[in-house]
C-alpha cells in the first residue's frame, strides 16, 4: 500500500468504511458502499486493503460477503471515532471553555468579587457533569474542584 496505513486512513472513504462496518449490522459490501457514498468497485478496493492490514474479515453468505471487524479493526475504529470526537466542534466543549476563561479572568480580583463571578458557574458545571462525553465530564469536574477550592479560600 502506497504511503502506509496512516495515510490510508487520512482519506475519507477508508475511514468512513471502517466506521460503517462497525455501525452496520449486518455489514455487507453494498451497504458499506451506500453508507460511505461510494461505488461498489471502489469500496471493494478499500475493503481489500483493510483485509490485507488485518482490520476486516469477510465471509461468504450465499452470493454476498458479510463483513466484520477483527479485534485490531475494532481498536482502529474506536481510535478513529475518538479522534473524530476530539476534533468535532462540540457545544459542551465550547461552553466549558468559556467557563474556564471566566474563572481565569476572575483570578486576582478581590475575593468577594471573584466568588460572585465564579460561584454561579457551578450550576452550569453540574449540567456538564451529567453530560455524555467522558472528556467533558472530567474537565467539568476539574474546573468545579478548582472553583470550590477558590471559594473555600485555597485558590
C-alpha positions as CSV (number, residue, x, y, z in Angstrom):
1,X,0.0,0.0,0.0
2,X,1.4,3.3,-1.1
3,X,2.1,5.7,1.8
4,X,1.4,3.4,4.8
5,X,-1.7,2.8,6.9
6,X,-1.6,6.3,8.4
7,X,-2.1,7.9,5.0
8,X,-4.7,5.3,4.1
9,X,-6.9,6.4,7.0
10,X,-6.4,10.1,6.4
11,X,-8.5,9.7,3.3
12,X,-12.3,9.9,3.6
13,X,-13.6,6.7,2.2
14,X,-11.4,4.2,4.2
15,X,-12.1,6.0,7.5
16,X,-15.8,6.1,6.7
17,X,-15.8,2.5,5.6
18,X,-14.2,1.3,8.8
19,X,-16.7,3.2,10.9
20,X,-19.6,2.0,8.7
21,X,-18.6,-1.7,9.2
22,X,-18.6,-1.0,13.0
23,X,-22.0,0.5,12.9
24,X,-23.9,-1.6,10.4
25,X,-25.3,-4.9,11.5
26,X,-25.0,-6.9,9.3
27,X,-22.3,-5.2,7.2
28,X,-22.2,-6.1,3.6
29,X,-20.2,-4.5,0.8
30,X,-23.2,-2.9,-0.9
31,X,-24.4,-1.5,2.5
32,X,-21.0,-0.1,3.3
33,X,-20.7,1.4,-0.3
34,X,-24.1,3.1,0.2
35,X,-23.2,4.3,3.7
36,X,-20.0,6.0,2.5
37,X,-21.5,7.2,-0.8
38,X,-19.0,5.2,-2.9
39,X,-19.2,2.8,-5.8
40,X,-19.1,-0.9,-5.0
41,X,-15.8,-1.4,-7.0
42,X,-14.1,1.3,-5.1
43,X,-15.4,0.0,-1.8
44,X,-14.1,-3.4,-2.7
45,X,-10.6,-2.0,-3.2
46,X,-10.8,-0.2,0.1
47,X,-12.0,-3.4,1.9
48,X,-9.3,-5.5,0.2
49,X,-6.7,-3.1,1.6
50,X,-8.3,-3.3,5.1
51,X,-8.3,-7.1,4.9
52,X,-4.7,-7.0,4.0
53,X,-4.0,-5.0,7.1
54,X,-5.9,-7.4,9.3
55,X,-8.6,-5.0,10.1
56,X,-11.6,-6.7,8.4
57,X,-12.7,-10.2,7.6
58,X,-15.3,-11.2,5.0
59,X,-17.2,-14.4,5.0
60,X,-19.4,-15.6,2.1
61,X,-23.1,-15.8,2.8
62,X,-24.6,-17.1,-0.4
63,X,-23.8,-14.7,-3.2
64,X,-22.8,-11.8,-0.9
65,X,-20.0,-11.4,1.7
66,X,-20.6,-10.4,5.3
67,X,-18.0,-8.1,6.7
68,X,-16.7,-7.9,10.3
69,X,-14.0,-6.1,12.1
70,X,-11.2,-8.0,13.6
71,X,-10.1,-7.1,17.2
72,X,-7.4,-5.0,15.6
73,X,-10.0,-3.4,13.3
74,X,-12.3,-2.7,16.2
75,X,-9.5,-1.0,18.1
76,X,-8.7,1.1,15.0
77,X,-12.3,2.1,14.6
78,X,-12.6,3.0,18.3
79,X,-9.4,5.2,17.9
80,X,-10.7,6.8,14.8
81,X,-14.0,7.5,16.4
82,X,-12.2,9.0,19.4
83,X,-10.2,11.3,17.1
84,X,-13.3,12.4,15.3
85,X,-15.0,13.2,18.7
86,X,-11.9,15.1,19.8
87,X,-11.9,17.2,16.7
88,X,-15.6,17.9,16.5
89,X,-16.9,21.4,17.4
90,X,-19.0,20.4,20.4
91,X,-21.3,23.0,22.1
92,X,-20.5,21.5,25.5
93,X,-16.7,21.9,25.0
94,X,-17.2,25.5,23.8
95,X,-19.4,26.2,26.9
96,X,-16.8,24.6,29.2
97,X,-14.0,26.7,27.5
98,X,-16.0,29.9,28.1
99,X,-16.4,28.9,31.8
100,X,-12.7,28.2,32.1
101,X,-12.0,31.7,30.6
102,X,-14.4,33.3,33.1
103,X,-12.6,31.6,36.0
104,X,-9.2,32.6,34.8
105,X,-10.4,36.2,34.2
106,X,-11.7,36.4,37.8
107,X,-8.4,35.3,39.3
108,X,-6.7,38.1,41.1
109,X,-9.9,40.1,41.8
110,X,-10.8,40.8,45.4
111,X,-12.1,37.5,47.0
112,X,-15.7,38.6,47.3
113,X,-15.9,39.8,43.7
114,X,-14.1,36.6,42.5
115,X,-16.7,34.5,44.4
116,X,-19.6,36.4,42.9
117,X,-18.2,35.8,39.4
118,X,-17.3,32.2,39.6
119,X,-19.7,30.8,42.2
120,X,-22.7,30.8,39.8
121,X,-20.7,28.7,37.3
122,X,-21.1,25.7,39.5
123,X,-24.8,25.3,38.5
124,X,-23.8,25.2,34.8
125,X,-20.9,22.8,35.6
126,X,-23.4,20.5,37.2
127,X,-25.2,20.1,33.9
128,X,-21.9,19.4,32.2
129,X,-21.0,16.8,34.8
130,X,-24.1,14.9,33.7
131,X,-23.1,15.1,30.0
132,X,-22.5,12.0,27.9
133,X,-18.9,12.7,26.9
134,X,-16.3,11.4,29.4
135,X,-13.8,14.0,28.4
136,X,-16.2,16.9,29.0
137,X,-17.3,15.3,32.4
138,X,-13.7,15.0,33.5
139,X,-12.8,18.6,32.5
140,X,-16.0,19.9,34.1
141,X,-15.2,18.1,37.3
142,X,-11.7,19.5,37.4
143,X,-13.0,23.0,36.9
144,X,-15.6,22.5,39.6
145,X,-12.9,21.4,42.0
146,X,-10.9,24.5,41.1
147,X,-13.9,26.8,41.8
148,X,-14.7,25.0,45.1
149,X,-11.0,25.4,46.2
150,X,-11.1,29.1,45.3
151,X,-14.4,29.7,47.1
152,X,-13.0,27.9,50.2
153,X,-10.0,30.2,50.1
154,X,-7.5,27.7,48.9
155,X,-7.2,29.1,45.5
